[in-house]
Amino acid sequence: MTAARSDQWRRDRLAEARGVLADVAHHPDTLIILAARVVSQHTDEADECAEAIDLLRLLDRLHRHLATAAASGPTGGAA
């Protein structure tokens, strides 16, 4: 792959990742995580990179919380 094609490929993937992040409500977390990783690693904009990293941290905290809740079993209600 030539340098020009490689650069175009990178720009296309970055655009796709940005599209996913612009509409997170309609995508699974796994795709959002992948898109945030792509953006954080390939953008030239510091603010965009920081936002992508913040989103990764938020999703990590959410998944840890859900895993902890699932491990502790059901709460409340009659047994």
PyMOL commands that set and color helices and strands:
alter all, ss='L'
color gray80, all
select helices_A, chain A and resi 3-22+24-26+29-42+46-71
alter helices_A, ss='H'
color red, helices_A
deselect
rebuild
show_as cartoon
